Amino acid sequence: MTQKVLVGMSGGVDSAVAASSLIDQGYEVIGATLLLWQGDYENKKENGKTCCSIDDVEDARSVANKLDIPFYVLNMKDLFEEKVVDYFTESYFMGATPNPCIACNRFIKFEAMLDKALALGADFIATGHYARIEFDEKTGRYLLKKAVDLTKDQSYVLYMLTQPQLKRLLLPLGGMVKTGTRKEALDKGLRVSNKPDSQDICFVEGGKYGDFIKNYTNKESPHGWFVDRKGTKLGRHKGIINYTIGQRKGLGIAASAPLYVIEKNLKENTVVLGFKDETYTKSLTASDMNYIAFDQPTKAFKAMAKVRYSAKESEALVTPIGENRVTIEFLSHQLFVAPGQAVVLYDGDLVIGGGIIEVNND
C-alpha cells in the first residue's frame, strides 16, 4: 500500500523539491502551508528575506498545483503566538537571547503538524530541512545526522526531535547539495527555483526586534546604564531588550577598542560592556536537554559542541547535574555565549542532543 506523507511547504525552493522528490520515490504526497502569524495575508514580503507572507502561501499553492497534489493551508496562528512569539518576547524581558526558529520547530512543525498529519491519515511528515535520519538496528533508535552539504546543514535547529517524531519524519534533502536542489526545481518547472532563501525572523519586519517587542507587548524596557565589569558607568542604554550578547554596533560608547555586550544584568538593569578578550568563556550550564543518540546519561562524556548556529564545534566535557541539566566545560574558550541560545552536541556527523544555555559560568 502506498504510504502517505504530509509535506510542510513554506513557499521556498527546499520544501518544493522535498515534495517533488517524495513523489518520485512513490509516496502519496499532500502539501500543507502553516499559517503562523497574523500578518500572513496582510503583509507582502520584502526582498525575499522573510517567510510566512501571502506571497509564500501562493508560491506553495502554485508548486502543489504544478505537482498535482492536494494542498491545505493549516491555521496555527494561536499556537504560534503562544509557543513562539510570547516565548520570544518574554525571554528578552528576562535578559535572554532566544531562538524562535527552534521553538517553532519544536512545538509547531514537528509536534502540531505531525498531530495534524496523523489525523489526516498520513504515515509521515516531511520538510525541506538539510539533515539526515537513519535507523540504528543495534540500538533500535532513530539517529539524526548532519546533511551531506555541510554549508547548508540544519541539524543544529533539529536537536529537539524525539524518537516518535524521528520515526515519522522524512528529510529528503539531507543527501542533496543546494545547487542540486535549485537545478531540480528548475528542471521540473517549479517557479520557486531561483527564489532567495528566507533569512530573518518571520514575524519581525526588518530585523527590528526591539521595536517589535515593545509594540507587541505594549511594555517599555526602561533605560539604564552601560557599565564595565567593575561596575563603572559608561553611558546610558535604551532598554535591555534592545541588546544581545556579542553586539558591537549601535552602542554609542566611545572606547580605545571596540566594545561588546558581554552580559545583561536584569536586577540592576545594566548592560555590561567589555573588550573582545572579556567575552570568552570556557564553561556553561544548559537545561531542558534532549538526547537523540541515547537515553539521558548519568555519567560525564566528551562531545563536540556548538553554542550557536554559526559557531564552530569545540571539544567539550558534558557532565549531567540533574534532571535534563548539564554543565559543559570547553577545551578552548568560546566567544559570545548567550543564555537563551541552544547548545548542540555532536559526535562526528551524529547529533547527540542539545539544550538551552541557562548561564555562562565564567
N, C-alpha and C positions, 0 to 999 in steps of 0.2 A: 504494500500500500504506500502511495506517495506521501511523504512527510510534509507537513505544512509549517511555514516559518513566517513570522511577522517581522518585517524589516523596518526599523526606525529610520525614516527618510527625512533628513534635515533640509533638503533642497540643495545640498552640495554634491560635488563630484564623487566623494568617497562613498556615501551611502547609496548613491545611484548605481555605482559599479558593484557594490556589495549585493544589491538586489539582482542586478543583471547576472552576476557570477553564480548566484544561487539558483537562478532559473536554468542556467547552463548545466548545473550539477544535478538537475532533475527534481528540485524541490518545488512544491506549490507555494508561490510567494504572494504575500499580502503586504502592501505598502501602508505605512502609517506615519503621519507627521504629528508631533506632540505640540499642542498649543500651550505655551508655558507662561506667557507674560501678557498683561493687559494691553500692551501696545502692539500685539501681533498683527492685528488687522488695521490699526490706525496709522502705524509708523512705517515709512519706507526706510529701507536700509541705505546707509551712506557708504559709498566706495567699496561695497562688498566685504566689509570688515566685521560685521556682526551677524548673528543668526536670529531666527525666530521672527522675521518680518513677514509681511504679506507676500513679498516677492519670493521668499524661500518656500512658503506654502505652495505657491503657484508653480515654482520650479519643480518641486517634488511631485505635484499632481501631473505636470507635463511629462516627467520621466515615467511615472506609473502608466500613463496613457500610452506612451511610446512602447513600453514593455508589455502592455496589455495585461496588467494585473489589477486586482481590486485595490482601492485606495481609501483610507479613512483619515479623518482629522480627529484626534483624541484630545478632548479638553482636560488639561491637567493644571489649569491656572491656579486654582485654590491650593492644591498640594504643593506646587512650585513656590507659591508665595510663602507658605508656612515653612517648608523644609529648606528652602534655598535663600529666598530674599530676606525673610525675617532672621534667619541664622546669620546671613552676611552682615546685615546692619547691626544686629545685637553684638556680634563679635567685635566689630570696630569700636563700638562704645565701651567694650570691655578691654580694649587695648590690644586685641589680637589682629592677625592678618589672615583671614580665612581664604579658602579656595572654594568658591561656589561651584565650579565645574565638578569637583569631587563629590560635593553634596548632591548635585543634580544626578550624577551617575549612580550614586548610592540609593537615593530614595525615589528617583523618577524613572530613569532609563532602564535600570536593571532590577527594580522592585515593582513599581507600579505598572510599567509596561509589560513586564513578564506576567503579572497577575491578569492584565487585560488580554494578553495573548492566549493564556490558558483558558480564559473564559470564552474566547472566540474559537476554541478548539485547535489552536496551533500547538505544534510539538516543540517549537523553538522560537527564540527571538534572535535577531541579528542586527549588528550596527556596522558602521564603516570605520571603526577604530583599527589602528595598526598595532596588533598584538596577536599572539597565538595561544590556542588552548590545546593541551594534549592530555590524554588519559594515561595514567601510570598503572599498568596491570599489577605490578608488585604491591603497591600500596593501596590501590583502589581509589586513588584521589585524582581529581582533575587538577592539572597544573596550568599556571599562567606563565607565558614566556614572552620575551621581547619580540618585536617584529623583525623580519628579515631586513627591512630598510630601517637601520638604526637612526637615520636622520629624521624619521617620522614616527619612531616608536612612541606609543602612548600607554605602555604598561604602567607607568607611574600613576596615572589617574584611574587605573582599574584595580588597584591593590585591595579594594574593599569587597571585591566579589567573593561570594560564598560558594561552597560546594554545590548546593542545589541550583544556584544561578549559573555557575560554570557548566553544569550538566545540560542546561537548556539554552546555552548561548553559542552562537556561531559568529566567528570573526573571519570572514572570507578574504580580507585584505592583508592578513598577517604575513602571508608569504609573498606579497607583491611589493614593488617599489612604486613611488608616487608617479614617476614618469610613465610607468606601465599602466597605472590606473587612468591617467588622463588619456593615454592613447586608446585604451579600451573604450572609454566613453566616447571619444571622437569616432572610432571605427563603427560604433553602434548607433551613431547619430543622436547622442544624448546632448541636449543643448547646454548642459552644465559643464561640458568638458574643459572649458577654459575659465570657469568661474573661480575667483580668488577664494582662498581658504578664509574662514572666519577667524578672527584674532582676539577681539575684545570680549569683555563680559557682556552677555547678550542683553541684559536689562539695564545697562549703564551706557548712556549715549556719550560718545566722545571720550570715554575713559575717565570722566569727571565723577569719580565715585563719592568724593566728599560732598559735592552738591547733591548727588542723588540721595545719599543717606539723610541729609538734612531735609530735603523735600519729601522723601518717603515717610520719615518718622515724625516730621514736624517738631523735631527736637534740635536744640542748639548744642554744639560741642563747645564748652566755654574756653575762651582764650587762656593761655597760661604762659609759663616760662620755658624757653630753651635753656638747658643747663649742661655743664660738662660733668664728668664722672665725680668730681669733687663737690658738685652742687653749686658751682659758681654760675650766676645768671649771665646768659649770653645775649638775650633778646627775647621778644615775645613771639609765641606761636599762635596759630589761628584755630586751635582745637585739635585734640588728639586724633580724631577720626580722619584728619587730612594728611596723616603721615604713616609711612610704612618703614619697617626695618630695612636699612640699607639705602634709603632715599638720600640723594645728594642735591638734586635740583629743587629750586623753589623754597629754600630755607631762608634766604635773605640775611645770612650771617657771614660777615667777612672774617677770614682767618688766614694764617700763613700757608695753609694747605687745605684741600677740600675737606669739609666736614660731612659726616654721615649720621643718619638717625641710627642709634645703637640700642635704644631702649625707650619704652613708653611707660611712665610711672602713673598709673591711674589714680592712686591715692593722693599723690601730690599734684596731679595734673601737670606734670612736667614731661618734656620730650628731651631725652638725653642725647647729646651730640658728641661725636668723637672723631678722631682721625682714623684712617683706614686700619692701622695696626691695632686699634682698640675694638674693632668689630669682629675679631676672630674668637672662636670658641672651640673647645675640644670635647664638650660633654653636653648632653641634653636629656630631658625626661619626656617620654611620649606616652600618651594614653589612648584608649579606645582602639587597641591593637587588634588587627585582623590577620590571621595566618592562613595562607593558602597551601603552602608546601607540606605543612604538618600541623598537628593539633597544638594548642597553646603549650609552649615549652615551660619547663620547670628549672632548667639549668642554663647558664650563660652559653652563648655560641657566637662565633665570628660570622660576619657578613659584610658585604659591600652596601653602603647606604647613600641615598640621595636625600638632601634636605629641602630641595625644591625641584620643580620640573626641569629647569635649565641647568641645574648643578651637575657637576661630575660626581661619579660614585667615589666613595672613600672607604678604606678599610676601617672596620669598627668592631667593638666588642659589645654585644647586646646582652643585658642582664635583666631577667624578669624580676619585678619588685612587688608583684601583687596582681590582682585580677586585671588582666589586659593592660598593664603598665610596665614600662621598661626604662632603664637608663641605657644610654648609648654613649660609649667612650670611643672617640675617634683617634686614629693613629696620627693624623695630621690635622691642623687647625682648619675649621670651616668658616666660611665667610657669610655674614648676614643670615644667621639662623633666626627665624621668626616664629614665635608662638602663634599657633593657628594654622600654620602650613603643615603639609604632610611630610613625614619621613618614610621612605620606602626602602625595603631591604631586598638585596639580590644575592644570588649565588650563581655567577656567570650570567646566562640569559634567563635564569629561573627567578620568578618573583616569589620571595619567601613570604612577604606580607608587608604590613605597614601600619602606621597610626598617625595621630595628630600631635604635633610638637606642643607640649604643655609649658615647658620652661627651658630657657637657656641656662645651664648650670654654672657658667663661668661669669 
